[in-house]
Amino acid sequence: MKIYPAEFTLGTGFSLGVVVHTWGLHLKGPVYVSIFKPLSIAIAAAMSFIFLGDALYLGSIIGAIILSIGFYAVIWAKAKEDLSEDSFCGSPGPSSDRKSPLLDSSLGSSNNGTT
């Protein structure tokens, strides 16, 4: 069986991508993994311009800027959300860790027409 360099590179690159996405999903959650998909298009356009000398059009630059602003906004909002969740963890009040009955005991002792 002969292994061709293109297939080997493609398989290795795909496997590495799966490992990185799985690691990111485990580390930060699905928001971070899903937000990198559109950003990878802008990264690919920039790398093709740098390494391959492809033309870079105004629409590509504007699209990359819009994607970067959106990426930053999502990351900022997620960090702010995580910060607010952390501040609620230390607040006094009823704990969700405590087990409490779904129905109050006074409801069980009501008459409801039966004796």
TORFITOR-660494 format. One record per residue (C-alpha): y, z negated, x. Coordinates in pm, whole numbers, plus 32768, in hexadecimal, padded with zeros to 4 digits. Layout:
// TORFITOR-660494
YZX...
***
This chain:
// TORFITOR-660494
800080008000814B806C809182837F9F804B83C18067803B85037FC380B785C680157F7984C47F707E9584A87E457F7B86227E177F83863D7E417E0B85277D467DCA85B37C4B7EC187137C6D7E36869C7C447CD185CA7B147D2D86EC7A777DE687CC7AB27CB886D37A077BD186B978DE7CBA883478BB7CD7886478D47B5D875277D47B1C87E876E87C1C8942770E7B8388B776D57A27880D75967A98893C751F7B5A8A5F756C7A7089D975F3792789DE773C786C8B59776578628B74779579D88A53788A79EB8ACC796278CB8C337973794A8BC97A097A968B387B4479F58C8A7BEB79AA8D167B6D7AF38BFB7C197BAE8C837D697B368DD07D227BDE8D1E7CAA7D198C4B7DE87D218D837EC37CFD8E307E0C7E1A8CFE7E207EFB8CD07F947EB88E3C7FC97F178E1B7EFC80578CC57F6A80D28C9480C4803B8DF8813F80328DEF81927EBE8F3481C97E068FCD809A7D62908980F27C2591A380377B7A90C47FF07A4D8FC27F4C7B2E90CB7E6F7BCE91617E097A7E90057DC779F28FA97CF27B1F90E97C287AF890A67BEE79848F3E7B8A79CC8FAF7A9B7ADE90AF79F679F98FA679D278E98EAF794579E48FAC78477A5E900677E578F78E9A77A6789A8E5776DC79D58F977611799E8F3F75CC78318DDA756A788A8E57747879958F4F73E4789D8E3A73C077988D56731378928E71722978F18EB571CB77868D42718E77478D3870A578748E606FDC77F08DB46FAF769E8C7B6F2377438D306DE877B28DE56DA8766B8D836C7975A08CE86CB4744F8B9B6CFE73B48AA76D8374AE89D26EB1746388C56E1A7543888C6CFD744D87846D32734888066CF771EB87646D3F709E87CF6E756FE587F96DB36EA288AA6C696E8987CB6B446E2D88A86AFB6CFE88486C4D6C6A86D96BF36C7B87126AAE6BBD87CC6B4E6A9B87226B4B694C87176CC368FA867D6C7A67A7853C6BE7683384D86A7B6843
***
